[in-house]
Amino acid sequence: MKEFLSKLPDADKILSLSADRLDSFLLVSMYERVSNPDPIANKYFYRAELENLFPVSVIFSVEKRAKLNSILAESFQRLIAQNFVMPASGQSEGVMTLTEKGKSTAPIVNLDSKTPLANIAGKTKPEVQAQEFVDQSMDFVRHAIDIYRQMVKGSHGVSLLNRWPLLSGFSFKYTEYQNTGIFLIFDTPHSPGINFSTLPPVLPEVLDNLDWSDSTKESIRHKMGLAYHIKPRDAVMFRLPTDRMSEEIDCIMEKHESTMGLAPMKIFLSHKGADKPLVRNFKATLQLLGFDPWLDEDAMAAGTNLERGLLKGFQDSCGAVFFITPNYVDEGYLAKEVDYAVQEKMKKNERFSIITLVLTDNTGKKGTAPELLHTYVWKEPKTDLEAIREIIRALPIEVGPIQWRTV
């Protein structure tokens, strides 16, 4: 390896930075730069294979890695243009060498037969440099963020743009899973410029061996967020076809509206006044679990117009739970609450749940659900614990990952 590096135009700089050992990631990057015109198709992250060859790897700082990568890129471009050519056809499959004009060198590394390196035999230089992939990625993410900015502006006005996640600065990393590109976009409001880097493909076990599909996309997004420590102001974006980019931007918007406290995520608790003690217990349990239940006696200040307060409660909610006891009669404001819930369901679709719990009193008498609620989730729990379970199962939101309590 040292002998090979010594032939590069910037050998002294490279050797001084690498300390006689190239980091395995950078070694792969070297091959990628001079071999395959498609950086993604190349699948150049043969890290384990390379670490078998070079078990003692240097751990580079970000600055040193960037500097060495820059030197390698310039050095290889001059190397290929001036002194070296790619091996002629007939080279053993999976083996790449650089052949100096008039001389021959031993293979640098022997990768498995899946590598496409043998397919580029005879080419005098890469058809597409790694920088082009970087430029394409930067353009893709910039375009997405531009669309996102306009979407935020249209939905929430210009006053929030400077405080909105990603819109005052971002960096991103690229990886892939089962041939689908994934951008991990990080909010960096105090850092000028855009930083970009690549990561090895995601191992299947990181995502519980899920197969990529539209039905598993959100599960994969969630698991990527946990694995790569994505924070509330960051985003995970899949590189889908252009005509589906809006799907990804919608997902980012929903996440950041929640982060900014603008997403309707309360749970409206509809009940008859006589059942207030029962509903208070449900409210306390939901709060303990991390949800934000809406109860009229707590949510509406004295003097609030009742109808207007109820409407605001539904607008701020992502679900309504109707406690149907024998006391519940579909009349007056209770009828209004049913109407408001149906309106919110039509407006928010899967982002709003209507949950009807038909309960039995101490005498064995059962409540009667209003006809408008018959087409929605309708359960007859026998215990309060079963009722809580039904509420949690039906809601469109969930609480976060388990963690240690903070004192």
Summary of the structure (lengths in Angstrom):
residues: 407
radius of gyration: 29.5
end to end distance: 53.9
largest distance: 99.9
contacts: 1119
relative contact order: 0.07
helix: 45%
strand: 14%
